[in-house]
Amino acid sequence: MAAGMTKSQIVRHLAEKVGTNNKTAATFLETLADTAIKETKKNDIFVIPGLGRLVKAHRKARMGRNPQTGEPIQIKAKTVVKFRVAKAAKDAIAPKGK
């Protein structure tokens, strides 16, 4: 399976596209990530226009099964983070074919 871009490659690409140096691009990328984490934690949602949104969701407690023994087990309630892709990004990446 092919790997995606590394952080260094993303930083270089951003710096080249924006016309700045790698250090500034790296700072921007780190600041965006920090802001996304803080805002999602605080407000339960963080939107990156044109790309998607980070959403904090709560999963209820439920019954599950131990895959090795088949024994029923109680799964605790927990908070998870989901990324919902924007429609524009989804259509650009995987357009619906007719």
N, C-alpha and C positions, 0 to 999 in steps of 0.2 A: 504494500500500500504506500502511496506517495505521501510524503510529509508536507505540511503547510509551511508557510514562511516562519522563520525564526524571529525573535524579538529584534535582533540586530538587522535583519533584512527589512523588517517593517520600519525601523527607525531610519535606515538609509533611504528607503523609498519615500517616506514622508519628508525627509530633509530635502531630497531632490525635487519632489513635486512642489513644495512650498518655497523652496529657494533659501533655505536656512542651513545651519550646521547640524551635525548629528547630535550634539549635546542638547541643543534647544528642542529638537524633535523628540529625544528620549525623555526630557523633562515634561514635555507636553503629554506624551503617552502615559507616563507614570502619574501625572496629575489627573488625567482623565480617568484612569483606573481607580485612584484614590477617591475621587469625587463620586464615581459611580457606586463604590462600596459604601461610603458614608451616607449618601442620599438614599440608597436602597434600604439601608439599615434604619434610617431616621423616618423616611416617608413611605416605605414599602414599595416604591417604584422609582426607576430612573430611565428616562427616555433619551435615546441617541437618535435624533431625527434622520430618517432615511435608512436606518440600520435595524433598529428594534428597541426593545425595552427589557430591563431587568425588573423582575417582579418577585417580591417576597410572598410566599404562600405558606399556609398552615395545613399540614396533613393531620387528619384525625387518627386516633388510636384505632387499630383494627386487628382482626385475627388473621394469622398467616400460617404457613406450614413449613416445618423444617424439611428442606429438600432431601436430606439424607435419610431421615427416619419417617417422614410423613406425619410426624407428631404436630398437633396444633400448638402454635405459640402466640403470645400476645405481643404485638408490635406497638411500641409507644408512639404517642403523638409527637410531631416534630415540625420545625420550620425549615423550609427548603427555598432555594432560589431558582427561578426559572428564567430563561431568556426567550422572549417571544419575538420572532423575526417580523419586521415591518413588511407590509404587503408589497411595497415598491421593490424591496430587496429580494423578496421571494420570487416575484414575477421576473426580475432581471436575471436571477440565478437559474431558476427552473420554470420557464414559461409553460403554461398549459398548452398542450398540443391537441389539435382537433383531428 
